[in-house]
Amino acid sequence: MKYASLFALLFLLILPSCATRGQTGAAGGAAAGALIGQAIGHNTGATLIGAAVGGMLGYIVGNEMDKYDREQLNHTYERGMSNQRSAWVNPDTGSQYSVTPQPAYQDPGTQRVCRRAEIEAIIDGRHQRTFSTACRDQHGSWQLQ
């Protein structure tokens, strides 16, 4: 149990520095998996297997939380009226987004259809504002540049 506690503490120390919700989910899942693995197997191998399985499941759950926002952003690039704001609140995270797309254009270098947008967000109480460009890939999906 000593190794599992040390492993969990290590992940909890790393947790605040993770950049994405997927990474945060992976870290939390790995810590929980390590504790469960140690409790079931009572050895280092079980702890490591628990950490690996927990990390993978946590990463998947963390990315699903962000998937909603990516879908909303893609919808705005695809169907949003130029110069008209589209806004949403992520029901899982409470993050707020406001996106104002510009008219679509064809990139002269790649011949892809692109669109620039102003994105404003309030994530964890912090206001962020950025401009981004997305272009359609060969499958018709919008990819941030």
TORKOL-4160 file (C-alpha; in steps of 0.2 Angstrom, whole numbers, padded with zeros to 4 digits, m for minus):
145
<pt num="1" X="0000" Y="0000" Z="0000"/>
<pt num="2" X="0015" Y="0011" Z="0003"/>
<pt num="3" X="0019" Y="0012" Z="m0016"/>
<pt num="4" X="0001" Y="0015" Z="m0021"/>
<pt num="5" X="0000" Y="0030" Z="m0009"/>
<pt num="6" X="0017" Y="0037" Z="m0015"/>
<pt num="7" X="0011" Y="0034" Z="m0033"/>
<pt num="8" X="m0006" Y="0043" Z="m0030"/>
<pt num="9" X="0003" Y="0057" Z="m0021"/>
<pt num="10" X="0014" Y="0059" Z="m0036"/>
<pt num="11" X="0000" Y="0061" Z="m0048"/>
<pt num="12" X="m0009" Y="0073" Z="m0036"/>
<pt num="13" X="0006" Y="0084" Z="m0037"/>
<pt num="14" X="0007" Y="0083" Z="m0056"/>
<pt num="15" X="m0012" Y="0086" Z="m0058"/>
<pt num="16" X="m0012" Y="0105" Z="m0057"/>
<pt num="17" X="0000" Y="0107" Z="m0071"/>
<pt num="18" X="m0009" Y="0096" Z="m0083"/>
<pt num="19" X="m0014" Y="0106" Z="m0099"/>
<pt num="20" X="m0030" Y="0098" Z="m0104"/>
<pt num="21" X="m0045" Y="0089" Z="m0097"/>
<pt num="22" X="m0040" Y="0073" Z="m0105"/>
<pt num="23" X="m0023" Y="0074" Z="m0096"/>
<pt num="24" X="m0031" Y="0079" Z="m0079"/>
<pt num="25" X="m0043" Y="0064" Z="m0081"/>
<pt num="26" X="m0028" Y="0053" Z="m0085"/>
<pt num="27" X="m0019" Y="0058" Z="m0070"/>
<pt num="28" X="m0034" Y="0056" Z="m0058"/>
<pt num="29" X="m0039" Y="0040" Z="m0066"/>
<pt num="30" X="m0021" Y="0033" Z="m0065"/>
<pt num="31" X="m0020" Y="0038" Z="m0046"/>
<pt num="32" X="m0037" Y="0030" Z="m0043"/>
<pt num="33" X="m0032" Y="0014" Z="m0053"/>
<pt num="34" X="m0016" Y="0013" Z="m0044"/>
<pt num="35" X="m0025" Y="0013" Z="m0027"/>
<pt num="36" X="m0037" Y="0000" Z="m0033"/>
<pt num="37" X="m0024" Y="m0011" Z="m0041"/>
<pt num="38" X="m0014" Y="m0011" Z="m0025"/>
<pt num="39" X="m0029" Y="m0015" Z="m0014"/>
<pt num="40" X="m0034" Y="m0030" Z="m0025"/>
<pt num="41" X="m0017" Y="m0037" Z="m0030"/>
<pt num="42" X="m0006" Y="m0031" Z="m0015"/>
<pt num="43" X="0010" Y="m0030" Z="m0026"/>
<pt num="44" X="0019" Y="m0017" Z="m0037"/>
<pt num="45" X="0013" Y="m0026" Z="m0053"/>
<pt num="46" X="m0005" Y="m0024" Z="m0049"/>
<pt num="47" X="m0003" Y="m0006" Z="m0044"/>
<pt num="48" X="0005" Y="m0002" Z="m0061"/>
<pt num="49" X="m0008" Y="m0012" Z="m0071"/>
<pt num="50" X="m0021" Y="m0002" Z="m0061"/>
<pt num="51" X="m0013" Y="0014" Z="m0064"/>
<pt num="52" X="m0012" Y="0010" Z="m0083"/>
<pt num="53" X="m0030" Y="0005" Z="m0085"/>
<pt num="54" X="m0036" Y="0020" Z="m0074"/>
<pt num="55" X="m0025" Y="0032" Z="m0084"/>
<pt num="56" X="m0033" Y="0026" Z="m0100"/>
<pt num="57" X="m0051" Y="0027" Z="m0094"/>
<pt num="58" X="m0048" Y="0044" Z="m0086"/>
<pt num="59" X="m0041" Y="0051" Z="m0102"/>
<pt num="60" X="m0056" Y="0045" Z="m0112"/>
<pt num="61" X="m0068" Y="0053" Z="m0099"/>
<pt num="62" X="m0058" Y="0069" Z="m0099"/>
<pt num="63" X="m0058" Y="0071" Z="m0118"/>
<pt num="64" X="m0077" Y="0067" Z="m0119"/>
<pt num="65" X="m0079" Y="0083" Z="m0108"/>
<pt num="66" X="m0070" Y="0093" Z="m0121"/>
<pt num="67" X="m0079" Y="0085" Z="m0136"/>
<pt num="68" X="m0095" Y="0095" Z="m0133"/>
<pt num="69" X="m0085" Y="0111" Z="m0135"/>
<pt num="70" X="m0076" Y="0105" Z="m0151"/>
<pt num="71" X="m0093" Y="0100" Z="m0158"/>
<pt num="72" X="m0100" Y="0117" Z="m0155"/>
<pt num="73" X="m0085" Y="0126" Z="m0162"/>
<pt num="74" X="m0086" Y="0115" Z="m0178"/>
<pt num="75" X="m0104" Y="0119" Z="m0180"/>
<pt num="76" X="m0101" Y="0137" Z="m0178"/>
<pt num="77" X="m0087" Y="0136" Z="m0192"/>
<pt num="78" X="m0099" Y="0126" Z="m0203"/>
<pt num="79" X="m0116" Y="0135" Z="m0201"/>
<pt num="80" X="m0112" Y="0151" Z="m0191"/>
<pt num="81" X="m0118" Y="0167" Z="m0199"/>
<pt num="82" X="m0103" Y="0179" Z="m0203"/>
<pt num="83" X="m0100" Y="0192" Z="m0190"/>
<pt num="84" X="m0114" Y="0185" Z="m0179"/>
<pt num="85" X="m0110" Y="0178" Z="m0162"/>
<pt num="86" X="m0114" Y="0160" Z="m0157"/>
<pt num="87" X="m0112" Y="0156" Z="m0138"/>
<pt num="88" X="m0114" Y="0141" Z="m0127"/>
<pt num="89" X="m0110" Y="0134" Z="m0110"/>
<pt num="90" X="m0103" Y="0117" Z="m0108"/>
<pt num="91" X="m0115" Y="0108" Z="m0097"/>
<pt num="92" X="m0102" Y="0097" Z="m0089"/>
<pt num="93" X="m0088" Y="0110" Z="m0085"/>
<pt num="94" X="m0098" Y="0126" Z="m0085"/>
<pt num="95" X="m0085" Y="0134" Z="m0097"/>
<pt num="96" X="m0093" Y="0148" Z="m0107"/>
<pt num="97" X="m0089" Y="0151" Z="m0125"/>
<pt num="98" X="m0093" Y="0165" Z="m0138"/>
<pt num="99" X="m0088" Y="0163" Z="m0156"/>
<pt num="100" X="m0089" Y="0176" Z="m0170"/>
<pt num="101" X="m0085" Y="0169" Z="m0187"/>
<pt num="102" X="m0079" Y="0179" Z="m0201"/>
<pt num="103" X="m0084" Y="0175" Z="m0220"/>
<pt num="104" X="m0076" Y="0160" Z="m0227"/>
<pt num="105" X="m0062" Y="0161" Z="m0240"/>
<pt num="106" X="m0051" Y="0150" Z="m0250"/>
<pt num="107" X="m0033" Y="0149" Z="m0245"/>
<pt num="108" X="m0022" Y="0153" Z="m0260"/>
<pt num="109" X="m0008" Y="0142" Z="m0254"/>
<pt num="110" X="m0018" Y="0126" Z="m0250"/>
<pt num="111" X="m0034" Y="0129" Z="m0260"/>
<pt num="112" X="m0044" Y="0124" Z="m0244"/>
<pt num="113" X="m0059" Y="0134" Z="m0238"/>
<pt num="114" X="m0055" Y="0143" Z="m0222"/>
<pt num="115" X="m0063" Y="0154" Z="m0209"/>
<pt num="116" X="m0056" Y="0165" Z="m0196"/>
<pt num="117" X="m0066" Y="0168" Z="m0179"/>
<pt num="118" X="m0064" Y="0178" Z="m0163"/>
<pt num="119" X="m0066" Y="0166" Z="m0148"/>
<pt num="120" X="m0070" Y="0172" Z="m0131"/>
<pt num="121" X="m0071" Y="0160" Z="m0116"/>
<pt num="122" X="m0073" Y="0159" Z="m0098"/>
<pt num="123" X="m0064" Y="0144" Z="m0091"/>
<pt num="124" X="m0062" Y="0141" Z="m0072"/>
<pt num="125" X="m0067" Y="0159" Z="m0070"/>
<pt num="126" X="m0053" Y="0166" Z="m0081"/>
<pt num="127" X="m0058" Y="0176" Z="m0097"/>
<pt num="128" X="m0048" Y="0172" Z="m0112"/>
<pt num="129" X="m0050" Y="0180" Z="m0130"/>
<pt num="130" X="m0041" Y="0174" Z="m0145"/>
<pt num="131" X="m0042" Y="0174" Z="m0164"/>
<pt num="132" X="m0041" Y="0157" Z="m0173"/>
<pt num="133" X="m0042" Y="0151" Z="m0191"/>
<pt num="134" X="m0050" Y="0134" Z="m0196"/>
<pt num="135" X="m0049" Y="0126" Z="m0213"/>
<pt num="136" X="m0058" Y="0111" Z="m0220"/>
<pt num="137" X="m0048" Y="0096" Z="m0222"/>
<pt num="138" X="m0050" Y="0083" Z="m0236"/>
<pt num="139" X="m0064" Y="0075" Z="m0227"/>
<pt num="140" X="m0074" Y="0091" Z="m0224"/>
<pt num="141" X="m0070" Y="0093" Z="m0206"/>
<pt num="142" X="m0064" Y="0110" Z="m0199"/>
<pt num="143" X="m0046" Y="0109" Z="m0192"/>
<pt num="144" X="m0039" Y="0123" Z="m0181"/>
<pt num="145" X="m0023" Y="0130" Z="m0189"/>
